[in-house]
Amino acid sequence: MKSQGFRDTGMIVRRPARSGVHAPTNLASLMRCLDGNRNVALPIRPQGAGSSATDCNLATSGTLIKTSGLDRIIRIDADNRTVTVEAGVRLGELIASLAEDGLELIGNFDQTERTLGGAIAAPCMGPGIGGRASMLSNQIVSMKVVTTGGKVMNVSNTQQHLLSAFRLSYGMLGIIYEVTMRVRPTTTFTASHRSMDIDTFATVLDRLASGNVGLKFYLMPYRNHVYLDLRHYDANTGNAYSTPWKIKDWGESTVLPNVFKSLNRVMPIPSVRYQLMDTLSATTHGLVNSKLLRNGNNAAAGGRHRRRKPGNLLYSTWCFPASDFSVVVKAYARFCRETFAHTAYRCDLPAVGYRIARDNSALLSPSFDEPLIALQTTSTQKRGWEGFALDLSEFAENWGGTPLFNQTLSTRDAYVSQTYGGRMDFFRKIRRQLDPDNRLLNPYLARYFQ
Ligand SMILES: Cc1cc2nc3c(=O)[nH]c(=O)nc-3n(C[C@H](O)[C@H](O)[C@H](O)COP(=O)(O)OP(=O)(O)OC[C@H]3O[C@@H](n4cnc5c(N)ncnc54)[C@H](O)[C@@H]3O)c2cc1C
């Protein structure tokens, strides 16, 4: 008689792994989620606040690990100016805790409901002042990572190459559990706000290119208008009050998107709707020309303190060489107007831009070679958005734009490889060593990194 195998007896049945969501709250449970001997559905993907625009943080048929339960601020070391935190801590919570000790993050960052893990594993950029501190990942001195097999790995700044690969690694080399990063005493900056047409802005940009200022702007291509926010450190700054910054942020990131969503539903005539929207945007941004916003610091001006991603807010970010941007910005305004004329689609919210300094501390840094201007095109209008994002992509490629793996939509694989070049090859080699079975690679990331 033929002997029966284990499988035939039904004694050991390896059930197919089911896709699922895990939300670990401590290191041991995170390690269990990744344990190589567990029958979890692949791929495994970490997700912080889920605010990325692309599928880099999704695993529809695999296992999603939500890190937001890892939310302890472990130690604020005011003497050494460092902080140690778990990866699921929200940027806003950390900023508030640091402020109690007279400390702040190095750099000014919006979207403060994002998690620290998401802000280290993906670009977290803002207008740095004086060409410094544009990317938060630059401040990391060490991190604890749970590897694809469920083991703990320490990466510190004595292993520069490895640390540089882990910064902006999009969760492909392991899941960041804890980070220690540099912070600094709260420093007040002076902010000045101007508004102007796009040609004047382009002229001003050339003058500011090498200046010691932090540059942020709101661009309204259909009104031919720009609202400029310039920041610098001044010897005689006064106090910074957070309330005016909060009101400004509330207007820009909550009131406008919600009102526009309603207008898109109730106002059928596009010309009237857009006129109303542009007037509302102009009024909101005009308000910030107030003297109350003269002084700020990285805690007060952080902005966007919502806990959740605003539903339906669509965005795609491209970065352009800062040295060319005075030309690019005029072409971008032309592109928006021409696309509207051909397709009847336009973005309803102003685009937001800021200058990011050159930063080669991460292997996949977008500004590895030169300073860039990040331009975030934002809208609440879903119908027609995908086609617009595709056209925007073609425009950006023609103007030497750099895409971001988590914030740029509709990129062509060949263009991405060309832009990141040899650094991507090097990253792929490290990735294959640390995750030979591709357990952490979802289809979206596999397009670029397999
Ligand atoms: C309205 C709006 C405005 C924005 N403005 C800005 C801006 O001004 N500047 C800017 O830079 N970005 C901006 N963003 C983009 C976004 O907030 C950032 O990319 C953010 O850093 C992502 O953080 P998250 O916690 O949401 O991460 P997620 O989107 O959840 O994840 C991002 C990536 O990191 C990986 N990841 C997450 N946690 C971990 C971990 N613990 N270990 C390893 N990998 C991990 C994910 O797998 C994914 O690949 C904006 C987004 C929105 C919606």
The ligand as an SDF file (V2000), in Angstrom:
LIG
                    3D

 53 58  0  0  0  0  0  0  0  0999 V2000
   -2.0140   67.7770    1.7040 C   0  0  0  0  0  0  0  0  0  0  0  0
   -0.6350   67.2150    1.6920 C   0  0  0  0  0  0  0  0  0  0  0  0
    0.4510   68.0680    1.8050 C   0  0  0  0  0  0  0  0  0  0  0  0
    1.7580   67.5700    1.8070 C   0  0  0  0  0  0  0  0  0  0  0  0
    2.7790   68.4520    1.9250 N   0  0  0  0  0  0  0  0  0  0  0  0
    4.0330   67.9870    1.9580 C   0  0  0  0  0  0  0  0  0  0  0  0
    5.1300   68.8930    2.1130 C   0  0  0  0  0  0  0  0  0  0  0  0
    4.9410   70.1010    2.2440 O   0  0  0  0  0  0  0  0  0  0  0  0
    6.3810   68.3770    2.1020 N   0  0  0  0  0  0  0  0  0  0  0  0
    6.6070   67.0310    1.9470 C   0  0  0  0  0  0  0  0  0  0  0  0
    7.7580   66.6240    1.9480 O   0  0  0  0  0  0  0  0  0  0  0  0
    5.5950   66.1570    1.8190 N   0  0  0  0  0  0  0  0  0  0  0  0
    4.3140   66.6010    1.8020 C   0  0  0  0  0  0  0  0  0  0  0  0
    3.3020   65.7160    1.6480 N   0  0  0  0  0  0  0  0  0  0  0  0
    3.6180   64.2970    1.4010 C   0  0  0  0  0  0  0  0  0  0  0  0
    3.6240   63.3280    2.6160 C   0  0  0  0  0  0  0  0  0  0  0  0
    3.0140   63.9030    3.7350 O   0  0  0  0  0  0  0  0  0  0  0  0
    4.9970   62.8440    2.9730 C   0  0  0  0  0  0  0  0  0  0  0  0
    5.5530   62.1330    1.9320 O   0  0  0  0  0  0  0  0  0  0  0  0
    5.1080   62.0400    4.2860 C   0  0  0  0  0  0  0  0  0  0  0  0
    6.4790   62.0200    4.6390 O   0  0  0  0  0  0  0  0  0  0  0  0
    4.5920   60.6410    4.3150 C   0  0  0  0  0  0  0  0  0  0  0  0
    4.4150   60.2710    5.6990 O   0  0  0  0  0  0  0  0  0  0  0  0
    3.3240   59.2090    6.1340 P   0  0  0  0  0  0  0  0  0  0  0  0
    3.4380   58.9630    7.5920 O   0  0  0  0  0  0  0  0  0  0  0  0
    1.9930   59.5940    5.6210 O   0  0  0  0  0  0  0  0  0  0  0  0
    3.8870   57.9340    5.3590 O   0  0  0  0  0  0  0  0  0  0  0  0
    3.1440   56.9410    4.3550 P   0  0  0  0  0  0  0  0  0  0  0  0
    2.5540   57.6760    3.2210 O   0  0  0  0  0  0  0  0  0  0  0  0
    2.2700   56.0410    5.1150 O   0  0  0  0  0  0  0  0  0  0  0  0
    4.4240   56.1260    3.8450 O   0  0  0  0  0  0  0  0  0  0  0  0
    5.4400   56.7170    3.0450 C   0  0  0  0  0  0  0  0  0  0  0  0
    6.4880   55.6650    2.6780 C   0  0  0  0  0  0  0  0  0  0  0  0
    7.2520   55.3480    3.8400 O   0  0  0  0  0  0  0  0  0  0  0  0
    7.1380   53.9580    4.1630 C   0  0  0  0  0  0  0  0  0  0  0  0
    7.0780   53.8730    5.6230 N   0  0  0  0  0  0  0  0  0  0  0  0
    6.1600   54.4260    6.4520 C   0  0  0  0  0  0  0  0  0  0  0  0
    6.4830   54.1560    7.7270 N   0  0  0  0  0  0  0  0  0  0  0  0
    7.6190   53.4220    7.7000 C   0  0  0  0  0  0  0  0  0  0  0  0
    8.4520   52.8290    8.7000 C   0  0  0  0  0  0  0  0  0  0  0  0
    8.1740   52.9300   10.0030 N   0  0  0  0  0  0  0  0  0  0  0  0
    9.5560   52.1330    8.2890 N   0  0  0  0  0  0  0  0  0  0  0  0
    9.8500   52.0170    6.9880 C   0  0  0  0  0  0  0  0  0  0  0  0
    9.1150   52.5530    6.0120 N   0  0  0  0  0  0  0  0  0  0  0  0
    8.0100   53.2430    6.3590 C   0  0  0  0  0  0  0  0  0  0  0  0
    5.8690   53.4870    3.4570 C   0  0  0  0  0  0  0  0  0  0  0  0
    5.9050   52.1050    3.1640 O   0  0  0  0  0  0  0  0  0  0  0  0
    5.9010   54.3450    2.1980 C   0  0  0  0  0  0  0  0  0  0  0  0
    6.7400   53.7880    1.2370 O   0  0  0  0  0  0  0  0  0  0  0  0
    1.9840   66.1700    1.6730 C   0  0  0  0  0  0  0  0  0  0  0  0
    0.8780   65.3080    1.5910 C   0  0  0  0  0  0  0  0  0  0  0  0
   -0.4210   65.8140    1.6030 C   0  0  0  0  0  0  0  0  0  0  0  0
   -1.5840   64.8490    1.5490 C   0  0  0  0  0  0  0  0  0  0  0  0
  1  2  1  0
  2  3  1  0
  2 52  2  0
  3  4  2  0
  4  5  1  0
  4 50  1  0
  5  6  2  0
  6  7  1  0
  6 13  1  0
  7  8  2  0
  7  9  1  0
  9 10  1  0
 10 11  2  0
 10 12  1  0
 12 13  2  0
 13 14  1  0
 14 15  1  0
 14 50  1  0
 15 16  1  0
 16 17  1  0
 16 18  1  0
 18 19  1  0
 18 20  1  0
 20 21  1  0
 20 22  1  0
 22 23  1  0
 23 24  1  0
 24 25  2  0
 24 26  1  0
 24 27  1  0
 27 28  1  0
 28 29  2  0
 28 30  1  0
 28 31  1  0
 31 32  1  0
 32 33  1  0
 33 34  1  0
 33 48  1  0
 34 35  1  0
 35 36  1  0
 35 46  1  0
 36 37  1  0
 36 45  1  0
 37 38  2  0
 38 39  1  0
 39 40  1  0
 39 45  2  0
 40 41  1  0
 40 42  2  0
 42 43  1  0
 43 44  2  0
 44 45  1  0
 46 47  1  0
 46 48  1  0
 48 49  1  0
 50 51  2  0
 51 52  1  0
 52 53  1  0
M  END
$$$$
